[in-house]
């Protein structure tokens, strides 16, 4: 018998502890590749001034104790910043000097909140390599999620081998989704949903969270879709000619006396169009017996609810209820009573 058709081997590979060990092995290998690559290829990051640095730079620019020209004050401020935050290389240092040395004192003071120096970092947070960093941390998030899910399934004894392809697929689609969301961060911030600096350490946290909660990442992608390809505003067009139907279900006083602890939760309410009885709609009540149907077409409906309890069936109904568009319908309590047994 070939290995491909060996049921024993397939069963072994689907054991939860084997899957957990496989995820750990992949995570260790991936982390090793990440660390080795980052050790050999140095990264960079934009670092803004601390509050102390801002105060010192402001003092240097506004110092009136000596008769110093504005150009000297600016030069002192530039040199102080570069000594406090060492640039990543000579190119970054030269670029910073060229950008700020020509400013006036007032212009320099106004730019202090936004000043940033490109300095060394273990992470790749500048240039095109920052998108590789996004992919790395999205995969780390997926692997952490797989570890969590696998360990929880083992603890609860709820492991389902048939769901494995779904989890492994996340390793491929989660990084792609994360990249698209990062590319679209301006759209996200303009819609007021998420805000992050796409050149700082925050992008690593953002990428890891999107990888770990890849389902939520898809929801965020849907929000971007709504911004780029807006659909029908608020669903108003879809609800045109429809109305809302709600109500409550309760038990009659006689039933409550016999069954004082009876629960009104999860009672099945069936809404049936009189003209189309083959397509009823069902909803369940909450703990207070309240039920709610989304906008339904105007027409005539039967509303039925029933529950089997111990010695019999308890039911209530409203027949031929007319529903008119754009006018919400709230039904008074449907009182469940015990059905009479046929003799």
PyMOL commands that set and color helices and strands:
alter all, ss='L'
color gray80, all
select helices_A, chain A and resi 3-5+7-13+16-40+51-62+70-84+90-100+105-114+129-156+161-183+185-190+202-212+214-228+233-239+253-258
alter helices_A, ss='H'
color red, helices_A
select strands_A, chain A and resi 43-48+116-121+242-251+268-273+276-284+290-297+299-309+312-323+329-338
alter strands_A, ss='S'
color yellow, strands_A
deselect
rebuild
show_as cartoon
